[in-house]
């Protein structure tokens, strides 16, 4: 079961009130959304988006239909157009939880977990124009290395790319197990002293690249001032340094332009209690701004 990360802290900083309009740009299984709805309804309005249709269906199964609740299968990078198309106006609150869910890891069948044997896809949307399998089997060694280095911050990127090319010359790399085997052959047995799976950063890099995660994040952060009301609160939960750096820079820029006040001078991290109960929350960082 997917456990919403930093739920108490999200509710405290976003402070949803009765009658307000809130957006959840990454609704996942609906954990944060349900808690927000309890606070803004019955007079409020809510927009929930998810690029993964299966995750949106799970959220829909938990939320009672209401003409003021809009649940749409879409990328949050298209949020501005969706708001205009549905005449929803500007929001009082917005949440972007950039992590992917336990449900996607365990049941997507698209290779998000390097601990399962699944097709090497790594795409959130079924109609994605590229998959991890295509990247791994058709891109040049240099380009594969660049992707793994840039989006995974993997210091063995060159060696991993070399082994991938060597492996695919004999047989296409089609499954998660195929890729994990290639990565393990090119990294030390004592990789990160056992604290991290050898393939973790490679899978992260491919997932980010295939789904254009950083580009989409840049886009949504860029148009936040046009979708948020004066006094509106926007929160972003990032899970790795690449995301968090982008969020930090954008929020700082908003503050320097006197468009928003940064509520979280330092990112809010999960408590030890939460990490023990939900180990996947350990890398989460919550940053929040209030528009002025």
Secondary structure by P-SEA (a helix, b strand, c coil): cccccaaaaaaaaaccccbbbbbccccccaaaaaaaaacccccccbbbbbccaaaaaaaaaaccccccbbbbbccccaaaaaaaaaccccccbbbbcccccccccccccccccccccccccccccccccccaaaaaccccaaaaaaaaaacccccaaaaaaaaaaaaaaacccccaaaaaaaaaacccccccccccccaaaaaaaaaaaaaaaaaaaaaaaaaccccccccbbbbbbbccaaaaaaaaaaaaaaaaacccccccccbbbbcaaaaaaccccccbbbbbbbcc
